[in-house]
Amino acid sequence: MNTVHESTRIRSLTVLPAQREDIELHTADGLTLVGELATPVDGPPRATLITLHPLPTHGGFMDSHVFRKAAWRLPALADLAVLRFNTRGTSSPRGTSEGTFDNGTAERFDVLAAIEFADFHDLPNRWLVGWSFGTELILKYGADPSIAGVILLSPPLQRTTDEELAAWKGFGKPLIVLVPEHDTFLQPEEARKRFAVIPHAEVIGVADAKHLWVGENHVYRVLNEIVAHVCLGTADLPETWSGPFEIAENGHGSSDNGDNGEDE
């Protein structure tokens, strides 16, 4: 990365200041998962995002572009901690997590390991944020009492049963669902019907967006929605930055899409 000191518009490869630490998560079934924790440079975070990435068999990993940009921007712009990790058998430039993909079954141990890591390290106001396959993992395994709320991006609801959805009635904490207008799997009208079994679920349709949230306008919409719900009363994120920043190399995982061929 190249460090720059100037006022500039935040672009796809802009990396704002943060404390970035390579971390390992340890699952109850004996695996080590690799990840990263990004926290604000000046002071403790006011909230924490525990992110769960899209389907690894279709290009999803901890660097899938929305989560990568959240880690690059939100510690500086919103004082948030962002925890990203590769689920079992998933690879990224950070490394490869042990184990093999289990189609959302053994991944329950991965979800619990991430929650336990955040709890053990006293990360505050913990929210689960899932994208596509990551939403299925949250809906199956994420109703933990230590979680402050849940945000779902592009939920396909292909692995989540009606019984698993209905079990969230008693969760009682915010459950925000962002659904692209042109999603391949689940569009806003049908999403509202499916999530109606959870009275407190808030389904937000996003005009012109697709499953992958490609384009900086859609990335900003997602990040603004996350920050607005996690940090109530917060204004929209700025689109410019005055101060030092870095430019990421435009290599693997650094394109604006970042999810090569991912369809779920």
FENLIN-V35658 format. One record per helix or strand. SS is the DSSP state (A for helix, B for strand). FROM is the first residue (numbers start at 1). TO is the last residue. If there is no record, write none. Layout:
BEGIN
ss = (SS,SS)
from = (FROM,FROM)
to = (TO,TO)
END
This chain:
BEGIN
ss = (B,B,B,B,B,A,A,B,B,B,A,B,A,B,A,B,A,B,A,B)
from = (2,14,19,32,47,56,65,80,91,95,108,126,133,149,162,174,188,201,216,240)
to = (9,16,26,39,52,58,78,85,92,96,120,131,141,153,170,180,197,206,230,247)
END
